[in-house]
């Protein structure tokens, strides 16, 4: 069995019940095939870097589970055909790694700009050729 994680980006207009149905269907598929569901972390609503289908936000969920490759293929097939799923990314989970929701950039203070010394320029002769 291999450990996988899937980051889901769901349509922000979906009801909470519909979001839970999508995650529950993925869990049911994993457990029915003999896999182990390890965790589900709802990251919440996040602003997108660019609009997808005229939507500027998405609702993120991170799921971690153990299964064989055929089960992963079935879960991703189900996610691909579901209209509520805007995007998803399945990767192999690295044991010992801890993935948590990114911090909200709006609440964090902006980091101070690092001072960069100006380059030293060599003085050039600006005189005319007649000198």
N, C-alpha and C positions, 0 to 999 in steps of 0.2 A: 504494500500500500504506500502510496505517495501522498504527501501533504500538499494541498493546493490552497490558494486564496483567490477570491474573485472580488474585485471592486466593481460594484454596480452603480451606475448613474441612472436614476429613475426620473420620470417626467414630474416636474414640480406641481403639476395640476392633479396628480393622482391623490385619491383619498388615502388616509392612513391604513384603512382596511385593505385596500388594493395593494399597497406596498407590502404589507405583511403576507398577503397571499402569494406574491411573487417569491419572497424569501422562503415561505413555507413550502412552496412547490419544489424549490431547489433542495431544501432539506429533506423532503420526502423522497426525492429521486436518489439522493446520496444514501440515505438509510435503507431504502428498499433494495439497493444493489449491494448491500453489505458494507458500505462505508461508514465512517464515523464523523459526525458533525461536531466540530470543536468549538466554534464561537461565531457570534454574529454581533457586529458593532455598528450601530446606526450613527453615522457621522452627521447627518442632518443636511439642511439646505445650505448650498454653497454657490457663490457667484462663479459663472463660467468665464474663461478667458475670451471666448468668442461664442456667439449665439449658435445654437443647434436647433434647427426647425423653429426659428424665431423665438427661442426661449433663452433667456439670459441666466437662468439658474438651473440647478439640478439637485436632486436629493440623493446623497451617497450612503451606501451600505457596504461594509466589508464583511465577507464571510470566509471562514477558514474550515476546511474539512479534509479528511483522509479518504482516498478512494483509489480505484484503478483508473487507467487512462480512458477506458470505454465509458465509465460513469462521468468523467469530466466532459467528454464529448457530448454526452446526452444532456448534461446540465447546460452547457453552452448552446446547444441546439435549441433548447427550450427558451433560453434568454434571448436568442436571436430572433425568434418568431413572436415574442411578446411585444405588443405595441407600447406598453408602459416602460420598457427598458430603452433608454436613449443610447447608452453605451455600456460596455462591460469590458473588463480586462482580467483574464485568468493567468495566474503565474504560479510557479512552484514556490511553496512556502519554505523559507529557510528556518530550520529548527533553531530555537533560541532567540530568534528575532522577535521584536515586539512592535507591532504596527498600531499606531494610534491616530486619531483624527488630527489633521493639521490645525494649528492655532488659527484663530480668527484674526486676519491681518488688520481689520478695522479697529480692533481693540488694542492691538500692540503698538507701542510708540515706534516711530520711524527711527532706524539706526542712524547714528551720526555719520556724516560723510567723512571718509578718511581723507586727510589732507595729503595731497600729492604735490611734491615740490615741482616748481616750474623748471623746465629744462634750461640749462645754461646755453645760450647761443653765443657763438664766436662773433666778435665784432668784425664787420666787413668794411672795406674801403668804399665809401659812398661818393668819392670824388669823381670828377669827370676825367675823360681820357686826355684832356688838354693840360693837365697838371704837370 
